[in-house]
């Protein structure tokens, strides 16, 4: 079995990680709107389901990896006494998320 290296922009000399970071940085300002349209609003529903499921296990801490603009991390703060941390490779996506909580 061979492993295929998928490169978003084959003409680029940058690695996949750098390219993905740049792509999300570039679309960060429009990401939420695009996500809402492309998912036909299902992003709202699945986040609500995730919060309900996580609340059932009453965590003290939650780590949201690939948090993007933070919508899930923000929703998870509805759970009483939970500390939520969001991580993302894209500084642009994190900047949008930070604006939401200020």
C-alpha positions in Angstrom: 0.0 0.0 0.0 1.5 3.3 -1.0 0.9 6.5 0.9 -0.2 9.4 -1.3 1.0 12.9 -0.4 -1.9 15.2 -1.1 -0.7 18.7 -1.6 -3.3 21.4 -2.0 -1.3 23.5 -4.4 1.1 21.2 -6.3 3.0 24.1 -7.9 4.0 25.4 -4.5 7.3 24.7 -2.8 5.6 25.0 0.6 4.6 21.9 2.6 1.1 20.7 3.1 0.9 22.1 6.7 2.0 25.5 5.6 -0.4 25.5 2.7 -3.4 24.4 4.8 -2.5 27.1 7.4 -2.4 29.8 4.7 -5.6 28.6 3.1 -7.5 28.9 6.4 -5.8 32.2 7.2 -7.0 33.5 3.8 -10.7 32.4 4.3 -10.9 33.1 8.0 -13.0 36.2 7.7 -15.6 34.4 5.5 -15.4 30.9 7.0 -18.4 31.1 9.3 -20.7 32.3 6.5 -19.4 29.8 4.0 -19.7 27.0 6.6 -23.3 28.0 7.3 -24.3 28.0 3.6 -22.3 24.9 2.6 -23.6 22.8 5.5 -27.2 24.2 5.0 -27.2 25.2 8.7 -26.4 21.7 10.0 -23.3 23.1 11.7 -25.6 24.7 14.3 -27.4 21.4 14.9 -24.3 19.2 15.3 -22.7 21.7 17.7 -25.8 21.6 19.8 -25.7 17.8 19.8 -22.0 17.8 20.8 -22.6 20.2 23.7 -25.4 18.0 25.0 -23.3 14.8 24.7 -20.3 16.4 26.4 -22.4 17.9 29.2 -23.6 14.4 30.1 -20.0 13.4 31.1 -19.6 16.6 33.2 -16.0 17.4 32.2 -13.9 19.9 34.1 -11.7 20.7 31.0 -12.3 20.4 27.2 -9.7 20.8 24.5 -11.1 21.7 21.1 -8.4 20.8 18.6 -8.8 22.5 15.2 -11.2 24.9 16.8 -11.3 27.2 13.8 -13.2 30.3 14.6 -14.2 28.8 18.0 -17.9 28.2 17.6 -17.8 24.8 19.3 -15.5 26.0 22.0 -17.7 28.9 22.7 -20.8 26.7 22.7 -19.1 24.3 25.2 -18.7 27.1 27.7 -22.5 26.7 28.3 -21.6 23.6 30.3 -21.3 24.7 34.0 -17.9 24.8 35.5 -16.1 23.7 32.4 -12.8 25.2 31.2 -12.5 25.2 27.4 -9.3 25.7 25.4 -9.3 25.9 21.6 -6.3 25.2 19.4 -5.9 25.8 15.7 -3.1 26.0 13.2 -4.5 29.1 11.7 -3.8 32.4 13.4 -6.6 34.0 11.2 -9.2 31.6 12.4 -8.2 32.1 16.0 -8.3 35.9 15.6 -11.9 35.6 14.4 -12.7 33.4 17.4 -11.1 35.9 19.8 -13.2 38.7 18.4 -16.3 36.6 19.2 -15.5 36.3 22.8 -14.5 39.9 23.4 
